[in-house]
Amino acid sequence: MNFIELAILTTGFLLILAGCYCLMRTYHIIKILIGIEVAMKAVTLFIAYAAHINGKIGLAQSFIITIIVVEVVVAVVLAGISLNLYKKYQSMDLRNIRKLRG
């Protein structure tokens, strides 16, 4: 294993750890969205690295495009929920979601 492969793996694991830390340590919905996005970028990095190792670039590209689409859908839904939450309670605290009705 050379230096570049080790750097890619280390960066991916650090991104996943940073995303999970961001998810666990806050109730602010925008920070949670950022944590999800950071963790998903690490998954994208790992898929691209696995494609480089196996030589199946085309398959990995289709997976990466699918992951990007899923990220956008998650971001839009979470942004809509956060907008509605802020309009109602003037706060981005995730614990207020239980109070939303309708």
N, C-alpha and C positions, 0 to 999 in steps of 0.2 A: 504494500500500500504506500503510495507516494504522498507527498505533502499536499497536493491539490485535492486528492480524494479525501484525505483526513480533514482538510479545511472545509470541504463541502459537507461531510458528515457532521462535523462539530457545529458548523453554522446551522444546519437543519435541526439538530437536537436543541441548540440554544434558542432557536426561534420557537420550537414547540414548547419548551419550558417557559419562555417569556409569554407566549399566548395563554398557556394554562395558568400561570401566575396572575395574569391580567383577568382571567375569568374567575378565579377563586377569591381574589382580594378586594373586589369592589361590587357595589350595587348600582353604579352609574351605568346606564344602558349604552351610552356611546363608548365608554371604555370597554365594555363587554364586546361590543361590535368590533372594536379595534383588535382585541385579543383573539377573536375568532378569525379575523382576516390574517393576522400574523401567523397563527397556527396553520391555516390553510395554505399560505405561501410556502411554509416549510414542507407540507405534503407535496405541493407542486415541485419543489426543488428535489425531493426524494424520487419522485416519479421520473423527472428528467434525468437524474443521475442513474437510475436503474435502466432507463432506455439507453443511455450511453454505454453502460456495461454490457447489456444484452444485445445491442445493435438493432433494437426494434423501435426506431425513432417514430415511424408513422403511427404505431399503436399508442405510443406515449403522447404524441401530439393530440390525438383524439381524446385521450383521458384528460389531458391538461385543459383542453377547451371545455370539456364537460365540467371540470372542477371550477373553472372561471365562471361559467354560467351559473352554477350552483352558488358560488360566492356572491354574485350579483343579486340573485334572487333573495338570498338570506339578508344581504345588506339592505335591500329595498324594503323587505317586510319589517325588519327590525327598525329601520328609519321611520317607517310609517307608524309603528307602534310607539316609538319614542316621541314622535311629533304629537300624536294623540295624547300620550301621557303628559307631555309638557303643557299642552293646551288646557288639560283638565286640572292638573295639580300644581303647575308652575315648578315642577321638579322632574329630574330624570332618574329618580330613585326607582329601582326595579321592584321594590317591595310594594309600591303603589299599584302595581298591575292587578293585584287581587281585588282592588276596589273598582276596577273598570267593569262596566256592564254594557251589554248590547253590542 
